[in-house]
Amino acid sequence: MDDARRLFGLKAIVTGAANGIGEAVARTFVKHGARVLSVDAPDTGIETKFSSVHGISGFAAELLSLESAGQIMEAAASELGGLDIVVNNYVIQSDTPISDNDASTLRSLLDRKMTVMSAICDAALPLLKKSPAGRVINIGFVRSSFTRNGEGAFASSQKALAEFTGFLAATCGEFGITANYIQPGAIMTPDSRDVFNENTALRDYCINRSAAKRLGEPIDIAKAALFLATDDSVFVSGTGIVVDGGEANASGT
């Protein structure tokens, strides 16, 4: 099959798809032959966001409401006729970036993120069991959600994501479903842009920490998601891909 059609015939849900990482994933998937249900909050304009893009349907839902998981699956069954891939991209942030001293704030955000991801995975399981290529891809917090002094908190968030994804992989493996995660570094999403414009020291710190010496773009995450969604990753499960440009030896930055 043409490499440009690596997801031909597959059906995917992408949450948080109105902009940033979610939008890049949705557009990348449909470019490679998938049909995509793009999901985001009612005030994002998601229902018309992709009206000119063949293969992407928009669906509005309150993403942090547990009841929305069932509604999203009903929409997937109606719009797509089934489901092969779930991309959990829940953009949950505090009002200000989190430092290592903000343990309670981080715990609250993690609890909310893991709860809604668990709900949508539970709701998607009956559909994914029918797929010959079931995939769950969880997206972590971007680095701009944390202060320069938030490396410990950032590492804790990745650990929680890894544990959650590992549990999914262990419980879903018997059905031929893989579960993996992507840990973004400093990615220039619309929310990150606001943070970096206000805090240029954090922006420069993130650039210097990267061996690539640049901020990432949503497409960098989308390309990793594409790999995890294809047959190329059929024997990859319960693990993660860190997409941060490589961490430089930046002890002096």
QUIMOUR-V113819 format. One record per pair of residues at least 12 apart in sequence whose ideal C-beta (glycine too) atoms are under 7 Angstrom apart, sorted by the first residue. I is the first residue (numbers start at 1). J is the second residue. D is the distance in whole Angstrom. If there is no record, write none. Layout:
i=I j=J d=D
i=I j=J d=D
This chain:
i=4 j=32 d=6
i=5 j=32 d=6
i=5 j=33 d=4
i=6 j=32 d=5
i=6 j=33 d=7
i=6 j=226 d=7
i=6 j=230 d=5
i=7 j=29 d=6
i=7 j=32 d=4
i=7 j=33 d=5
i=7 j=34 d=4
i=7 j=229 d=6
i=7 j=230 d=7
i=8 j=33 d=3
i=9 j=33 d=7
i=10 j=34 d=5
i=10 j=84 d=4
i=10 j=85 d=6
i=10 j=133 d=7
i=11 j=34 d=7
i=11 j=35 d=5
i=11 j=80 d=4
i=11 j=82 d=5
i=11 j=83 d=5
i=11 j=84 d=5
i=12 j=29 d=5
i=12 j=34 d=5
i=12 j=36 d=5
i=12 j=84 d=6
i=12 j=85 d=4
i=12 j=87 d=7
i=13 j=37 d=5
i=13 j=39 d=6
i=13 j=72 d=6
i=13 j=76 d=6
i=13 j=83 d=7
i=13 j=86 d=5
i=13 j=87 d=7
i=14 j=26 d=5
i=14 j=36 d=6
i=14 j=38 d=5
i=14 j=39 d=7
i=14 j=87 d=4
i=14 j=89 d=6
i=15 j=39 d=5
i=15 j=63 d=6
i=15 j=87 d=7
i=15 j=88 d=6
i=15 j=89 d=5
i=15 j=90 d=6
i=16 j=40 d=6
i=16 j=63 d=7
i=16 j=89 d=4
i=16 j=90 d=6
i=16 j=91 d=5
i=17 j=38 d=4
i=17 j=39 d=6
i=17 j=40 d=5
i=17 j=46 d=7
i=18 j=40 d=4
i=18 j=44 d=4
i=18 j=45 d=7
i=18 j=46 d=5
i=18 j=49 d=6
i=19 j=190 d=5
i=20 j=189 d=3
i=20 j=190 d=6
i=20 j=191 d=7
i=20 j=218 d=5
i=21 j=89 d=6
i=21 j=139 d=6
i=21 j=184 d=7
i=21 j=187 d=7
i=21 j=189 d=6
i=21 j=218 d=5
i=21 j=221 d=5
i=22 j=89 d=4
i=23 j=218 d=7
i=24 j=218 d=4
i=24 j=219 d=5
i=24 j=221 d=7
i=24 j=222 d=4
i=25 j=87 d=5
i=25 j=89 d=7
i=25 j=222 d=5
i=25 j=225 d=5
i=26 j=38 d=5
i=26 j=56 d=6
i=28 j=222 d=4
i=28 j=223 d=7
i=28 j=226 d=5
i=29 j=229 d=7
i=30 j=53 d=6
i=30 j=55 d=4
i=30 j=56 d=5
i=32 j=226 d=6
i=35 j=55 d=5
i=35 j=80 d=6
i=36 j=55 d=6
i=36 j=56 d=5
i=37 j=57 d=5
i=37 j=59 d=6
i=37 j=75 d=6
i=37 j=76 d=5
i=37 j=79 d=5
i=37 j=80 d=6
i=38 j=50 d=6
i=38 j=56 d=5
i=38 j=57 d=7
i=38 j=58 d=5
i=39 j=59 d=5
i=39 j=61 d=6
i=39 j=72 d=6
i=40 j=60 d=7
i=40 j=63 d=7
i=41 j=60 d=7
i=41 j=62 d=7
i=41 j=63 d=6
i=42 j=60 d=4
i=46 j=58 d=4
i=46 j=59 d=7
i=46 j=60 d=5
i=47 j=60 d=5
i=57 j=79 d=5
i=59 j=72 d=7
i=59 j=75 d=5
i=63 j=90 d=6
i=63 j=116 d=6
i=64 j=112 d=6
i=64 j=116 d=6
i=66 j=116 d=7
i=66 j=119 d=5
i=69 j=119 d=4
i=69 j=120 d=5
i=69 j=123 d=4
i=70 j=123 d=5
i=72 j=120 d=7
i=73 j=123 d=5
i=73 j=124 d=6
i=73 j=127 d=6
i=76 j=127 d=7
i=77 j=127 d=7
i=82 j=127 d=6
i=82 j=130 d=6
i=82 j=131 d=7
i=83 j=124 d=6
i=83 j=127 d=4
i=83 j=128 d=6
i=83 j=131 d=7
i=84 j=131 d=4
i=84 j=133 d=5
i=84 j=134 d=6
i=84 j=135 d=7
i=85 j=135 d=4
i=85 j=229 d=5
i=86 j=120 d=7
i=86 j=121 d=7
i=86 j=124 d=5
i=86 j=136 d=5
i=87 j=137 d=5
i=87 j=139 d=7
i=87 j=225 d=6
i=88 j=117 d=5
i=88 j=120 d=6
i=88 j=137 d=7
i=88 j=138 d=5
i=88 j=139 d=6
i=89 j=139 d=4
i=90 j=113 d=5
i=90 j=116 d=6
i=90 j=117 d=6
i=91 j=191 d=7
i=92 j=109 d=6
i=92 j=112 d=6
i=92 j=113 d=5
i=93 j=145 d=5
i=93 j=191 d=6
i=94 j=109 d=6
i=97 j=144 d=7
i=97 j=145 d=6
i=97 j=146 d=5
i=97 j=147 d=4
i=97 j=150 d=6
i=97 j=195 d=6
i=97 j=202 d=7
i=98 j=145 d=6
i=98 j=146 d=5
i=98 j=147 d=7
i=98 j=150 d=5
i=98 j=153 d=5
i=99 j=147 d=4
i=99 j=149 d=5
i=99 j=150 d=5
i=99 j=153 d=7
i=100 j=149 d=6
i=100 j=150 d=6
i=100 j=152 d=4
i=100 j=153 d=5
i=102 j=153 d=7
i=106 j=153 d=5
i=106 j=156 d=6
i=106 j=157 d=7
i=110 j=157 d=6
i=110 j=160 d=5
i=114 j=160 d=7
i=114 j=164 d=5
i=117 j=138 d=6
i=117 j=164 d=7
i=121 j=136 d=6
i=121 j=168 d=6
i=128 j=177 d=5
i=129 j=175 d=5
i=133 j=231 d=7
i=134 j=175 d=7
i=134 j=176 d=6
i=134 j=177 d=3
i=135 j=178 d=6
i=135 j=228 d=6
i=135 j=229 d=5
i=136 j=168 d=6
i=136 j=177 d=7
i=136 j=179 d=4
i=137 j=180 d=6
i=137 j=182 d=7
i=137 j=225 d=5
i=137 j=228 d=5
i=137 j=229 d=7
i=138 j=161 d=6
i=138 j=165 d=5
i=138 j=181 d=4
i=139 j=182 d=5
i=139 j=184 d=7
i=139 j=221 d=7
i=140 j=157 d=6
i=140 j=158 d=6
i=140 j=161 d=5
i=140 j=181 d=6
i=140 j=182 d=7
i=140 j=183 d=4
i=140 j=184 d=6
i=141 j=157 d=5
i=142 j=184 d=5
i=142 j=186 d=7
i=142 j=187 d=5
i=142 j=189 d=6
i=142 j=192 d=6
i=143 j=185 d=5
i=143 j=186 d=4
i=143 j=206 d=6
i=144 j=186 d=6
i=144 j=192 d=4
i=144 j=195 d=4
i=144 j=196 d=6
i=147 j=202 d=7
i=148 j=201 d=7
i=148 j=202 d=5
i=148 j=205 d=5
i=158 j=183 d=5
i=161 j=181 d=5
i=161 j=183 d=7
i=162 j=181 d=7
i=162 j=240 d=6
i=165 j=179 d=5
i=165 j=180 d=6
i=165 j=181 d=4
i=165 j=238 d=6
i=165 j=240 d=7
i=166 j=238 d=5
i=169 j=237 d=4
i=169 j=238 d=3
i=170 j=238 d=7
i=173 j=237 d=6
i=178 j=233 d=7
i=178 j=236 d=6
i=178 j=237 d=4
i=179 j=237 d=6
i=179 j=238 d=6
i=180 j=228 d=5
i=180 j=236 d=6
i=180 j=237 d=6
i=180 j=239 d=6
i=180 j=240 d=6
i=181 j=240 d=4
i=182 j=221 d=6
i=182 j=224 d=5
i=182 j=225 d=6
i=182 j=240 d=7
i=182 j=241 d=5
i=182 j=243 d=6
i=183 j=240 d=5
i=183 j=242 d=5
i=184 j=216 d=7
i=184 j=221 d=5
i=184 j=243 d=6
i=184 j=244 d=7
i=185 j=210 d=7
i=185 j=216 d=6
i=185 j=243 d=6
i=185 j=244 d=2
i=185 j=245 d=6
i=186 j=206 d=4
i=186 j=210 d=7
i=186 j=215 d=5
i=186 j=216 d=6
i=186 j=244 d=7
i=187 j=215 d=7
i=187 j=216 d=4
i=187 j=217 d=7
i=187 j=218 d=6
i=187 j=220 d=7
i=187 j=221 d=6
i=188 j=215 d=5
i=188 j=216 d=7
i=188 j=217 d=6
i=189 j=218 d=6
i=205 j=253 d=6
i=208 j=250 d=6
i=208 j=253 d=4
i=209 j=247 d=6
i=209 j=248 d=6
i=209 j=250 d=5
i=209 j=253 d=7
i=210 j=244 d=6
i=210 j=245 d=4
i=210 j=246 d=6
i=210 j=247 d=7
i=210 j=248 d=6
i=211 j=245 d=6
i=211 j=246 d=3
i=211 j=247 d=7
i=211 j=248 d=4
i=212 j=245 d=3
i=212 j=246 d=6
i=214 j=245 d=7
i=216 j=243 d=6
i=216 j=244 d=7
i=216 j=245 d=6
i=220 j=243 d=6
i=221 j=243 d=6
i=224 j=241 d=5
i=224 j=243 d=5
